[in-house]
Amino acid sequence: MASKPNRSIAERMFARKSIAQVQRETANSELKRSLGKWNLLLLGVGCIIGAGIFVRTGSAAALHAGPAVLLSFVVAGIVCAFAGLCYAELSSTLPVSGSAYTYGYTTLGEFVAWTMGVLLLLEYGIAAAVVAVGWGGYVVSLLADFGIVIPPQLTGPTGYTLMRDGVPVLVDGQTVTTIFNLPAFLICIALSLLLILGVSESAKVNNIIVAIKVSVLAAFIVVGGLIVLGNLPELIATNWTPFIPENTGDGEFGVDGIMRAASIVFFAYIGFEAVSTAGQEAKDPAKDMPFGIIGSLVVCTVIYMLVAAIMTLLVPYNTLNVPDPVAVVVDAFGPQWGWLAKIIKIGAIIGLTSVVLVLMYGQTRIFYTMARDGLLPHVFSKVHPKYQTPWINTLLVGLITAMAAGFLDINLLGDATSVGTLAAFAIVCLSVIYLRRAAPDLPRGFKVPFYPVLPILGIASCGYLITTVPGHVLLLFLGYLAVGMVIYFFYGMHFSNLQTGRDQDEGPDMGEFPGPVVDD
């Protein structure tokens, strides 16, 4: 059935799914409910632990906050808590695949839902690329410990001078210009193939990885903490004085630098959001999803603070602007700890593997839901007959993340991820406010405390952190959104199930493309 000709563009843009429709679609899902509350908590821990500690903490400290990166984690954690509580309420109320995308569809309308889908590609797909670049850095460092050297031209983004410890890397007296990040590219491809095998298999692998990673981080905290305690006055005088370096402008150090660093490390907290994408695969979503979201956030925040403190005490912060800052720190433990340094690097590699896995998993489920809604081509909702996973869109996600990780700079990717994540979180906070007003009697397994203060603080704090990102990144972000809007008006608005009256799993008749929408 075609969309009604007397509906204006604005009416179509802000058409909403009913709550009953969302619940019906959840009941008809082909995805298997195989994830319990501990699977969901480990899913969140598997994503949160990794990106912030193993990758982005180094550049945040070296370029913006210095030792005060600890305060940046506090700021990011508080902002994250506002959004996390809103996610917990929405995920317990609307336990569906698609996460913030579906929340937006139900509360603020189709155009907002599409915008969320565009933002979530940054939050998941591009974030996976960021972490894959960090993974590649640790692999290169570990292999070098065993005398295995990957050609340096194949260890970084296209057209960049390879740096180590703040100075250019020289080969035969010449600076190295990188061509392609081969390790980062390969891990994305490999994990996309694993995800095709099935969520149960992927969850089992993730549980094992998280156990190893937490054990390795515990070893890092214990050994590093003992070294710090044995030399605390000297280390504070050397590496923590001043604790907040003097502001040099443009978000470098001082209070401005702390806030800029908060926007950098913020994306490391998106693991709890990945839990909400698993709504259709949770055994008891109303109870299990708030547990997974809030539990993983609390556990990981404590670990973040301990590791960041040890890192900035043991080495000068200006040496940490590398993809593998933990490798730099464990090498500073001393030669007697060389064996442990290798183990910790292996743990970092395993940990980052789980982060890439979880982020790519979340992205595939968002594409799956958007395709079922008709906003993306129906082929992306095709489920493999044997593995019961959306295999075509998983291949697409693998290719997107692999190309981004292989060719683009980690700082550009990371900043783009942060902006997309913060914008998405602000919309989620707004969705809670709308749904409380529009459907106050709707059963909720969890409610945000101190409503509406915390959702409003979530919106304001996310908006503020966006303003700390460099202007060129914001311009690229706006251009990316503009392209997404064009796709919506020329495809999504025409083939959306909500506009055409199709059931969720009916594919569109591509021979009936109606052309650009005209406001009648």
RODO-2510 file (C-alpha; in nm, 4 decimals, decimal comma):
residues 520
     n   res          X          Y          Z
     1     m     0,0000     0,0000     0,0000
     2     a     0,1474     0,3383    -0,0979
     3     s     0,1838     0,6231     0,1458
     4     k    -0,1124     0,8546     0,1737
     5     p    -0,0843     1,1406    -0,0759
     6     n    -0,2396     1,3995     0,1578
     7     r     0,0309     1,3595     0,4223
     8     s     0,2889     1,6369     0,4307
     9     i     0,6622     1,5792     0,4483
    10     a     0,6614     1,6923     0,8115
    11     e     0,3884     1,4421     0,8994
    12     r     0,5861     1,1631     0,7359
    13     m     0,9133     1,2679     0,9017
    14     f     0,7654     1,2614     1,2501
    15     a     0,5431     0,9558     1,2099
    16     r     0,5987     0,7244     1,5054
    17     k     0,5737     0,3556     1,5703
    18     s     0,3227     0,2619     1,8336
    19     i     0,4446     0,0840     2,1438
    20     a     0,2164    -0,2082     2,0573
    21     q     0,3779    -0,2308     1,7138
    22     v     0,7284    -0,2404     1,8632
    23     q     0,6250    -0,5122     2,1056
    24     r     0,4661    -0,7134     1,8217
    25     e     0,7812    -0,6859     1,6124
    26     t     0,9841    -0,8066     1,9083
    27     a     0,7621    -1,1134     1,9423
    28     n     0,8025    -1,1936     1,5707
    29     s     1,1812    -1,1623     1,5646
    30     e     1,3815    -1,4455     1,4073
    31     l     1,6736    -1,3810     1,6428
    32     k     1,7336    -1,6388     1,9156
    33     r     1,6890    -1,5397     2,2836
    34     s     2,0110    -1,6827     2,4217
    35     l     2,1657    -1,4076     2,6393
    36     g     2,1197    -1,4026     3,0190
    37     k     2,2014    -1,1154     3,2546
    38     w     2,5626    -1,2241     3,3051
    39     n     2,6112    -1,2544     2,9292
    40     l     2,4800    -0,8992     2,8980
    41     l     2,7016    -0,7666     3,1765
    42     l     3,0060    -0,9326     3,0188
    43     l     2,8961    -0,7954     2,6820
    44     g     2,9098    -0,4458     2,8315
    45     v     3,2358    -0,5063     3,0191
    46     g     3,3843    -0,6532     2,7043
    47     c     3,3171    -0,3295     2,5204
    48     i     3,3815    -0,0695     2,7891
    49     i     3,7153    -0,2114     2,9007
    50     g     3,9495    -0,1680     2,6122
    51     a     3,9029     0,1437     2,4056
    52     g     3,9554     0,3938     2,6865
    53     i     4,2313     0,2140     2,8724
    54     f     4,4205     0,0528     2,5891
    55     v     4,3866     0,3095     2,3091
    56     r     4,2555     0,6611     2,3663
    57     t     4,3807     0,7313     2,7198
    58     g     4,7321     0,7896     2,5886
    59     s     4,6475     1,0619     2,3378
    60     a     4,4006     1,2243     2,5794
    61     a     4,6755     1,2561     2,8419
    62     a     4,9605     1,3460     2,6078
    63     l     4,7803     1,6080     2,4010
    64     h     4,5151     1,7562     2,6296
    65     a     4,4943     1,6732     3,0003
    66     g     4,8282     1,5440     3,1278
    67     p     4,7979     1,3532     3,4583
    68     a     4,4582     1,5207     3,5041
    69     v     4,3187     1,2723     3,2515
    70     l     4,1891     1,1048     3,5696
    71     l     3,9525     1,3996     3,6085
    72     s     3,8522     1,3593     3,2441
    73     f     3,7414     1,0059     3,3233
    74     v     3,5374     1,1397     3,6152
    75     v     3,3672     1,3953     3,3884
    76     a     3,3041     1,1391     3,1138
    77     g     3,1798     0,8869     3,3690
    78     i     2,9279     1,1328     3,5143
    79     v     2,7959     1,2244     3,1696
    80     c     2,7845     0,8557     3,0851
    81     a     2,5890     0,7805     3,4020
    82     f     2,3163     1,0282     3,2999
    83     a     2,2828     0,8599     2,9604
    84     g     2,3216     0,5106     3,1076
    85     l     2,0277     0,5573     3,3419
    86     c     1,8160     0,6784     3,0499
    87     y     1,9205     0,3766     2,8444
    88     a     1,8332     0,1484     3,1337
    89     e     1,4807     0,2899     3,1517
    90     l     1,4227     0,2705     2,7762
    91     s     1,5721    -0,0766     2,7387
    92     s     1,3539    -0,2124     3,0205
    93     t     1,0467    -0,0464     2,8643
    94     l     1,1152    -0,1209     2,4961
    95     p     1,3337    -0,4350     2,4955
    96     v     1,4027    -0,4521     2,1228
    97     s     1,6927    -0,4850     1,8841
    98     g     1,8119    -0,1553     1,7428
    99     s     1,8688     0,0304     2,0689
   100     a     1,8498     0,4109     2,0487
   101     y     1,7290     0,3874     1,6904
   102     t     1,4112     0,2089     1,7976
   103     y     1,3686     0,4321     2,1010
   104     g     1,3745     0,7347     1,8713
   105     y     1,1271     0,5725     1,6311
   106     t     0,8779     0,5136     1,9103
   107     t     0,9121     0,8509     2,0804
   108     l     1,0297     1,1283     1,8482
   109     g     0,9464     0,9897     1,5040
   110     e     1,0949     0,8372     1,1900
   111     f     1,3279     1,1220     1,0929
   112     v     1,4853     1,1180     1,4394
   113     a     1,5115     0,7382     1,4187
   114     w     1,6944     0,7658     1,0865
   115     t     1,9248     1,0294     1,2344
   116     m     1,9967     0,7947     1,5235
   117     g     2,0822     0,5171     1,2785
   118     v     2,3280     0,7522     1,1049
   119     l     2,4819     0,8500     1,4398
   120     l     2,5063     0,4904     1,5550
   121     l     2,7205     0,4037     1,2528
   122     l     2,9763     0,6436     1,4027
   123     e     2,9181     0,5100     1,7521
   124     y     2,9658     0,1458     1,6586
   125     g     3,1177     0,0939     1,3152
   126     i     3,3713     0,3761     1,3321
   127     a     3,4441     0,3096     1,7009
   128     a     3,5253    -0,0492     1,6034
   129     a     3,7751     0,0912     1,3539
   130     v     3,9358     0,3068     1,6272
   131     v     3,9846     0,0070     1,8519
   132     a     4,1100    -0,2047     1,5627
   133     v     4,3844     0,0535     1,5028
   134     g     4,4830     0,0228     1,8691
   135     w     4,4771    -0,3554     1,8358
   136     g     4,7186    -0,3257     1,5454
   137     g     4,9534    -0,1105     1,7548
   138     y     4,9743    -0,3704     2,0314
   139     v     5,0264    -0,6520     1,7818
   140     v     5,3163    -0,4639     1,6208
   141     s     5,4705    -0,3969     1,9663
   142     l     5,4349    -0,7583     2,0826
   143     l     5,5737    -0,9052     1,7624
   144     a     5,8722    -0,6692     1,7893
   145     d     5,9438    -0,8172     2,1345
   146     f     5,9905    -1,1513     1,9618
   147     g     6,1986    -1,0083     1,6789
   148     i     5,9174    -1,0120     1,4229
   149     v     5,8877    -0,6827     1,2369
   150     i     5,5871    -0,5894     1,0220
   151     p     5,6929    -0,3442     0,7492
   152     p     5,6305    -0,0051     0,9143
   153     q     5,4607     0,1274     0,6012
   154     l     5,1823    -0,1249     0,6698
   155     t     5,1172    -0,0186     1,0304
   156     g     4,9418     0,3182     0,9971
   157     p     4,6922     0,5325     0,8037
   158     t     4,7521     0,6525     0,4509
   159     g     4,9951     0,9419     0,4162
   160     y     5,1035     0,9896     0,7784
   161     t     5,4549     1,0094     0,9247
   162     l     5,5027     0,7152     1,1610
   163     m     5,5788     0,8383     1,5146
   164     r     5,7131     0,6647     1,8254
   165     d     5,7755     0,8321     2,1617
   166     g     5,6948     1,1663     2,0010
   167     v     5,9594     1,1468     1,7279
   168     p     5,9442     1,0226     1,3663
   169     v     6,0451     0,6621     1,3035
   170     l     6,3477     0,6320     1,0722
   171     v     6,4288     0,3432     0,8378
   172     d     6,7610     0,3660     0,6545
   173     g     6,7830     0,7292     0,7642
   174     q     6,4458     0,8199     0,6108
   175     t     6,1197     0,9012     0,7857
   176     v     5,8489     0,6410     0,7289
   177     t     5,5239     0,7437     0,5593
   178     t     5,2532     0,4881     0,6251
   179     i     5,0410     0,3455     0,3440
   180     f     4,7909     0,1094     0,5056
   181     n     4,7216    -0,0439     0,8489
   182     l     4,7241    -0,4129     0,7606
   183     p     4,6801    -0,5615     1,1128
   184     a     4,3779    -0,3380     1,1840
   185     f     4,2199    -0,4293     0,8507
   186     l     4,2622    -0,8027     0,9052
   187     i     4,1123    -0,8135     1,2559
   188     c     3,7930    -0,6456     1,1338
   189     i     3,7502    -0,8975     0,8533
   190     a     3,8199    -1,1929     1,0832
   191     l     3,5688    -1,0844     1,3483
   192     s     3,2954    -1,0182     1,0947
   193     l     3,3296    -1,3808     0,9873
   194     l     3,3058    -1,4925     1,3511
   195     l     2,9865    -1,2917     1,3990
   196     i     2,8292    -1,4665     1,1009
   197     l     2,8669    -1,7976     1,2868
   198     g     2,6150    -1,6825     1,5471
   199     v     2,5597    -1,4686     1,8547
   200     s     2,5779    -1,7636     2,0958
   201     e     2,9175    -1,8633     1,9661
   202     s     3,0320    -1,5015     1,9692
   203     a     2,9055    -1,4534     2,3261
   204     k     3,0972    -1,7612     2,4453
   205     v     3,4156    -1,6311     2,2868
   206     n     3,3510    -1,2895     2,4432
   207     n     3,3039    -1,4377     2,7913
   208     i     3,6400    -1,6123     2,7705
   209     i     3,8083    -1,2988     2,6382
   210     v     3,6646    -1,0812     2,9158
   211     a     3,7851    -1,3243     3,1838
   212     i     4,1381    -1,3165     3,0409
   213     k     4,1338    -0,9402     2,9982
   214     v     4,0167    -0,8658     3,3521
   215     s     4,2824    -1,1014     3,4901
   216     v     4,5541    -0,9275     3,2913
   217     l     4,4328    -0,5837     3,3984
   218     a     4,4317    -0,7020     3,7590
   219     a     4,7954    -0,8051     3,7159
   220     f     4,8742    -0,4648     3,5649
   221     i     4,7040    -0,2862     3,8552
   222     v     4,8727    -0,5019     4,1226
   223     v     5,2270    -0,4921     3,9821
   224     g     5,2038    -0,1340     3,8616
   225     g     5,0437    -0,0314     4,1910
   226     l     5,3257    -0,1918     4,3933
   227     i     5,5870    -0,0139     4,1823
   228     v     5,4001     0,3144     4,2276
   229     l     5,3635     0,2726     4,6044
   230     g     5,7336     0,1915     4,6389
   231     n     5,8322     0,5142     4,4634
   232     l     5,5281     0,7345     4,5197
   233     p     5,6895     1,0638     4,6357
   234     e     5,9451     1,0541     4,3538
   235     l     5,6847     0,9629     4,0890
   236     i     5,4466     1,2374     4,2011
   237     a     5,7280     1,4912     4,1890
   238     t     5,8429     1,3713     3,8461
   239     n     5,5222     1,2817     3,6587
   240     w     5,2348     1,4420     3,8506
   241     t     5,3832     1,7861     3,9085
   242     p     5,1973     1,9827     3,7974
   243     f     4,8946     1,7540     3,8047
   244     i     4,7076     1,9937     3,5751
   245     p     4,9567     2,1357     3,3220
   246     e     4,9230     2,5024     3,2326
   247     n     4,6680     2,5837     2,9642
   248     t     4,8393     2,6495     2,6284
   249     g     4,5186     2,7145     2,4318
   250     d     4,3055     2,5200     2,1817
   251     g     4,1997     2,2599     2,4386
   252     e     4,5562     2,1789     2,5396
   253     f     4,5885     2,1323     2,9177
   254     g     4,4313     2,3303     3,1964
   255     v     4,0581     2,2964     3,2616
   256     d     3,9842     2,3237     2,8895
   257     g     4,2182     2,0332     2,8249
   258     i     4,0452     1,8204     3,0877
   259     m     3,7118     1,8781     2,9162
   260     r     3,8587     1,8123     2,5714
   261     a     4,0103     1,4880     2,6989
   262     a     3,6715     1,3943     2,8466
   263     s     3,5207     1,4092     2,4976
   264     i     3,8019     1,1823     2,3735
   265     v     3,7672     0,9107     2,6380
   266     f     3,3864     0,9325     2,6491
   267     f     3,3378     0,6908     2,3620
   268     a     3,5139     0,4249     2,5678
   269     y     3,2009     0,4007     2,7812
   270     i     2,9656     0,2983     2,5052
   271     g     2,9750    -0,0655     2,6074
   272     f     2,6614    -0,0284     2,8189
   273     e     2,4799     0,1001     2,5101
   274     a     2,5849    -0,2104     2,3178
   275     v     2,3946    -0,4133     2,5783
   276     s     2,0707    -0,2410     2,4773
   277     t     2,1156    -0,3482     2,1124
   278     a     2,0711    -0,7073     2,2289
   279     g     1,7111    -0,6530     2,3417
   280     q     1,5636    -0,9179     2,1114
   281     e     1,8228    -1,1744     2,2173
   282     a     1,7953    -1,1272     2,5959
   283     k     1,6170    -1,3998     2,7915
   284     d     1,4445    -1,1597     3,0348
   285     p     1,5092    -0,8097     2,9002
   286     a     1,3023    -0,6159     3,1553
   287     k     1,5257    -0,7399     3,4400
   288     d     1,8475    -0,8380     3,2669
   289     m     1,9166    -0,5302     3,0579
   290     p     1,9266    -0,2705     3,3393
   291     f     2,1517    -0,5143     3,5271
   292     g     2,3854    -0,5441     3,2305
   293     i     2,3943    -0,1713     3,1558
   294     i     2,4404    -0,0317     3,5060
   295     g     2,6545    -0,3186     3,6330
   296     s     2,9049    -0,2970     3,3486
   297     l     2,9266     0,0817     3,3869
   298     v     3,0079     0,0626     3,7591
   299     v     3,2645    -0,2171     3,7239
   300     c     3,4504    -0,0520     3,4390
   301     t     3,4611     0,2983     3,5843
   302     v     3,6505     0,1703     3,8890
   303     i     3,8992    -0,0154     3,6695
   304     y     3,9444     0,2890     3,4429
   305     m     4,0467     0,5138     3,7310
   306     l     4,3008     0,2687     3,8718
   307     v     4,4688     0,1982     3,5399
   308     a     4,4807     0,5643     3,4328
   309     a     4,6437     0,6627     3,7632
   310     i     4,9148     0,3974     3,7284
   311     m     4,9815     0,4889     3,3648
   312     t     5,0346     0,8591     3,4276
   313     l     5,2459     0,8002     3,7405
   314     l     5,4850     0,5491     3,5837
   315     v     5,5699     0,7344     3,2610
   316     p     5,5727     1,0993     3,1521
   317     y     5,2343     1,1780     3,0026
   318     n     5,3855     1,3282     2,6865
   319     t     5,5177     0,9852     2,5807
   320     l     5,1692     0,8343     2,5634
   321     n     5,0515     0,9703     2,2262
   322     v     5,0668     0,6262     2,0640
   323     p     4,8054     0,3655     1,9647
   324     d     4,9399     0,1306     2,2353
   325     p     4,9984     0,3385     2,5537
   326     v     4,9731     0,0413     2,7911
   327     a     5,2614    -0,1215     2,6026
   328     v     5,4710     0,1892     2,6746
   329     v     5,3822     0,1680     3,0447
   330     v     5,4509    -0,2029     3,0945
   331     d     5,7873    -0,1648     2,9238
   332     a     5,8648     0,0885     3,1992
   333     f     5,8101    -0,1762     3,4698
   334     g     6,1759    -0,2690     3,4266
   335     p     6,3627    -0,5611     3,2662
   336     q     6,2804    -0,7942     3,5568
   337     w     5,9158    -0,7673     3,4542
   338     g     5,9766    -0,8339     3,0857
   339     w     5,7837    -1,1611     3,0994
   340     l     5,4834    -0,9876     3,2534
   341     a     5,5025    -0,7088     2,9959
   342     k     5,4584    -0,9673     2,7197
   343     i     5,1615    -1,1245     2,8992
   344     i     4,9961    -0,7868     2,9514
   345     k     5,0426    -0,6961     2,5850
   346     i     4,8809    -1,0260     2,4908
   347     g     4,5959    -0,9437     2,7280
   348     a     4,5556    -0,6006     2,5699
   349     i     4,5340    -0,7612     2,2265
   350     i     4,2741    -1,0091     2,3517
   351     g     4,0825    -0,7294     2,5234
   352     l     4,0713    -0,5089     2,2172
   353     t     3,9575    -0,8076     2,0145
   354     s     3,6486    -0,8343     2,2347
   355     v     3,5786    -0,4615     2,1983
   356     v     3,5850    -0,4775     1,8192
   357     l     3,3650    -0,7886     1,8357
   358     v     3,0995    -0,6243     2,0531
   359     l     3,0939    -0,2976     1,8585
   360     m     3,0556    -0,4764     1,5264
   361     y     2,7843    -0,6942     1,6792
   362     g     2,5891    -0,3855     1,7871
   363     q     2,6224    -0,2255     1,4422
   364     t     2,4922    -0,5342     1,2614
   365     r     2,1812    -0,5448     1,4823
   366     i     2,1080    -0,1781     1,4151
   367     f     2,1335    -0,2320     1,0379
   368     y     1,9164    -0,5436     1,0788
   369     t     1,6386    -0,3504     1,2497
   370     m     1,6543    -0,0568     1,0064
   371     a     1,6277    -0,2969     0,7121
   372     r     1,3272    -0,4716     0,8682
   373     d     1,1672    -0,1279     0,8987
   374     g     1,2250    -0,0577     0,5282
   375     l     1,4654     0,2317     0,5883
   376     l     1,7499     0,0254     0,4434
   377     p     1,7293    -0,2323     0,1639
   378     h     1,5562    -0,5510     0,2752
   379     v     1,8626    -0,7612     0,1906
   380     f     2,0321    -0,6353     0,5079
   381     s     1,7701    -0,8114     0,7211
   382     k     1,8242    -1,1469     0,5520
   383     v     1,9002    -1,4089     0,8181
   384     h     2,1317    -1,6987     0,7345
   385     p     1,9287    -2,0237     0,7265
   386     k     2,1899    -2,2169     0,9273
   387     y     2,3488    -1,9631     1,1605
   388     q     2,0404    -1,7442     1,2202
   389     t     2,2432    -1,4242     1,1879
   390     p     2,2072    -1,1258     0,9487
   391     w     2,5058    -1,2363     0,7432
   392     i     2,4916    -0,9912     0,4510
   393     n     2,4850    -0,6826     0,6685
   394     t     2,7556    -0,8355     0,8890
   395     l     2,9803    -0,8583     0,5841
   396     l     2,9031    -0,4938     0,5024
   397     v     2,9859    -0,3823     0,8573
   398     g     3,3100    -0,5796     0,8437
   399     l     3,4087    -0,4098     0,5186
   400     i     3,3225    -0,0572     0,6431
   401     t     3,5180    -0,0962     0,9669
   402     a     3,8108    -0,2654     0,7944
   403     m     3,8467     0,0101     0,5337
   404     a     3,8211     0,2855     0,7976
   405     a     4,0766     0,1131     1,0220
   406     g     4,3107     0,0470     0,7323
   407     f     4,3205     0,3933     0,5774
   408     l     4,2173     0,6620     0,8327
   409     d     4,3907     0,8279     1,1300
   410     i     4,2938     0,7099     1,4781
   411     n     4,2450     1,0633     1,6171
   412     l     4,0062     1,1637     1,3366
   413     l     3,8143     0,8378     1,3764
   414     g     3,8025     0,8770     1,7535
   415     d     3,6770     1,2355     1,7457
   416     a     3,4079     1,1453     1,4914
   417     t     3,3017     0,8580     1,7153
   418     s     3,2796     1,0855     2,0193
   419     v     3,0613     1,3423     1,8423
   420     g     2,8238     1,0764     1,7095
   421     t     2,8045     0,9063     2,0474
   422     l     2,7363     1,2266     2,2402
   423     a     2,4653     1,3341     1,9954
   424     a     2,3001     0,9931     2,0157
   425     f     2,3084     0,9956     2,3963
   426     a     2,1474     1,3409     2,4076
   427     i     1,8603     1,2168     2,1897
   428     v     1,8138     0,9146     2,4183
   429     c     1,7845     1,1437     2,7207
   430     l     1,5267     1,3498     2,5315
   431     s     1,3368     1,0305     2,4423
   432     v     1,2965     0,9448     2,8113
   433     i     1,1409     1,2855     2,8775
   434     y     0,9034     1,2505     2,5826
   435     l     0,7955     0,8960     2,6708
   436     r     0,7310     0,9886     3,0346
   437     r     0,4940     1,2602     2,9133
   438     a     0,3340     1,0686     2,6250
   439     a     0,2892     0,7323     2,8021
   440     p     0,3153     0,7883     3,1787
   441     d     0,1369     0,4614     3,2623
   442     l     0,3569     0,2382     3,0458
   443     p     0,5105    -0,0464     3,2530
   444     r     0,8778     0,0252     3,3200
   445     g     1,1178    -0,2283     3,4650
   446     f     1,3476     0,0578     3,5661
   447     k     1,2933     0,4333     3,6111
   448     v     1,5508     0,7119     3,5998
   449     p     1,5782     0,8581     3,9512
   450     f     1,5389     1,2338     4,0102
   451     y     1,3392     1,2738     3,6900
   452     p     1,3487     1,5083     3,4979
   453     v     1,6713     1,6546     3,6411
   454     l     1,9049     1,3725     3,5331
   455     p     1,7802     1,3471     3,1709
   456     i     1,8090     1,7257     3,1344
   457     l     2,1624     1,7162     3,2763
   458     g     2,2401     1,4368     3,0299
   459     i     2,1287     1,6489     2,7337
   460     a     2,3186     1,9573     2,8536
   461     s     2,6424     1,7741     2,9369
   462     c     2,6503     1,5846     2,6060
   463     g     2,5925     1,9095     2,4185
   464     y     2,8758     2,0779     2,6078
   465     l     3,1292     1,8038     2,5347
   466     i     3,0425     1,8209     2,1629
   467     t     3,1542     2,1857     2,1639
   468     t     3,5036     2,0820     2,2807
   469     v     3,5728     1,8828     1,9623
   470     p     3,7865     2,0558     1,6912
   471     g     3,5957     2,2592     1,4331
   472     h     3,7123     2,0587     1,1313
   473     v     3,5737     1,7415     1,2874
   474     l     3,2391     1,9112     1,3496
   475     l     3,2282     2,0252     0,9861
   476     l     3,2966     1,6710     0,8652
   477     f     3,0270     1,5487     1,1028
   478     l     2,7723     1,7938     0,9648
   479     g     2,8609     1,6908     0,6083
   480     y     2,8167     1,3255     0,7047
   481     l     2,4738     1,4028     0,8531
   482     a     2,3772     1,5904     0,5358
   483     v     2,4574     1,2876     0,3203
   484     g     2,2511     1,0742     0,5572
   485     m     1,9562     1,3111     0,5241
   486     v     1,9723     1,2944     0,1428
   487     i     1,9575     0,9150     0,1579
   488     y     1,6555     0,9342     0,3876
   489     f     1,4570     1,1675     0,1621
   490     f     1,5403     0,9750    -0,1555
   491     y     1,5116     0,6202    -0,0171
   492     g     1,4053     0,5762     0,3440
   493     m     1,0965     0,7962     0,3321
   494     h     0,9690     0,6108     0,0240
   495     f     1,0243     0,2514     0,1380
   496     s     0,9661     0,2863     0,5117
   497     n     0,7152     0,0276     0,6330
   498     l     0,5522     0,2919     0,8486
   499     q     0,4826     0,5025     0,5378
   500     t     0,3792     0,2218     0,3006
   501     g     0,1833    -0,0015     0,5367
   502     r     0,3979    -0,3122     0,4797
   503     d     0,4657    -0,5630     0,7527
   504     q     0,8146    -0,5469     0,8985
   505     d     0,9540    -0,8431     0,7069
   506     e     0,8047    -0,7603     0,3676
   507     g     1,0579    -0,6387     0,1151
   508     p     0,9714    -0,3365    -0,1013
   509     d     0,8830    -0,3640    -0,4662
   510     m     1,1802    -0,1800    -0,6161
   511     g     0,9953    -0,1471    -0,9436
   512     e     0,7518     0,0968    -0,7796
   513     f     1,0025     0,3590    -0,6665
   514     p     0,7874     0,6715    -0,6527
   515     g     1,0572     0,9353    -0,6985
   516     p     1,1225     1,2348    -0,4743
   517     v     0,8568     1,3159    -0,2169
   518     v     0,6562     1,6281    -0,2919
   519     d     0,4638     1,8018    -0,0168
   520     d     0,1014     1,7806    -0,1257
***
